[in-house]
Amino acid sequence: MAEQTVMFEGATGLQLSGILDFPDEEPKAWAVIAHCFTCNKSLPAVARIAKALKKRGFGVLRFDFAGLGASAGNFVDSTFSADVADLKAACHWMEAEGRVPKVLIGHSLGGAAVLAAAGSLDSIEAVATIGAPADPAHLTQILKDRLDPVYREGSAVIQIAGHDMLVGAELFHDLKAQDDFHVKVRNLGKPLLILHSPRDGVVDIHNAMDIYRTAQMPKSFVSLDDADHLMTRPGVAAWAGEIIASWAARYI
């Protein structure tokens, strides 16, 4: 069984949709992947990272946050804190199923989510981020020119990554309220791998530098040369997955 679609209960009781990727042999360990803002578990980069990990003997859960992909809920009700809670719920569900997650991987805002969640997840032994912001509120800066109607009306349709999305003001209030984020990074207590492209035009590489400076040892940094933020260039996402697999094998 190479792949299995699953449903599990998120932190607020909503049903979340996931895919389990199984290696050919008994998994050496299980990993959970958190996707980027407004993305989903089937984003090519996420799927390619999962496949690369599977080839290296890891089992992987990739899942849709509430209101995205095939998961229940409305995206307009989404917040960063709710995503962090759902990420924890995914890990607890995996553990209850006998697939104890050891590695936590997050892309972009999903990377910020894994940094916020990992310190309180006892089973996690290694954490990897890809193109992650050093502060969740970075998203409000990226979208600042589009947020006036959201704050004014409480919710509004704005364009994100070429798509029209209905977003709620609470999401951005919540992002700005993550005052303890750097404390969580400093107190992570897990080996950390930071992957970032010097050509990332969405989340500048200085974010990776800030995360690296804040985190305690052991920590590692890998530059994803010539990659864009969504890792659309052929081979980049698979390469990132192989790097994560090789690095994580030292710690699990």
C-alpha positions, 0 to 999 in steps of 0.5 A: 500500500503506497498511499492511503487517504485518511480522515481524522478529527482536528482540534475543534472537531472538524474532520481533516483530510490527510494522505499517508505515504508508506515506504516499501519496508516498515517505516524507519520513522514517521514524519508529518508535513504542514503545508504553506498558507492557502496551499494543501496536501497535494501541492506538488512541492509537498507531494514531492517532499513526501515521496522523497522521504518515502524513498528514504524509508520514512512514512509520511502524513501530509494533511489539509488544514481546516477550510483548505483542500478536502478538509472540513471548515471555512477558510474565512474562520482560519487562524494561525493558532487554530492551524497550530492546534490542528497540527498538534491534533494530527500528531496525537492522532498519528500516535493513537494509530500506532504511527508515532511521529518523530519528524515535523516538517513545515513549508512557509507559514506551515514552517512557522506552525511547526516551530510553534507546535514542536516544543509541546510534542514529546514524540517529535525528535527533529524539526525541519522548516522550508522557506519559513518566516521568522515571525508569523506576522510577516504574512500581514506585511506581505499582504498589507496593501490588500488588507484594508477591506478585510479589517474594515468589513471583518472579512473580504475577498483578496487575491493571494498567489493569483487566487481570490480567497475570502479571508477573515480579519481574525486571522491577521489579528491572531498572526500579530498576537504571536508575541511568544513565537521567538520564545518558542523557537529559542526553547524548541529543545529539538534538533532544527534544520532550516532550508531556505532559498536566497532567491525566495521572493516571498519570504526573504532569506533574512528570515532564515538567518533570524530563526537560526540566530534565535534557535539553540543547538543543534541546528543546521542551515541549507541553502536551496540555491535557485529555488523559488518560494513554492519550489516549482523548479524541477528537482528542488522539492525532491532534493529538499526531501532527500536532505531532510531525510538524511539529516533527520536519520541522525537524530531519530 
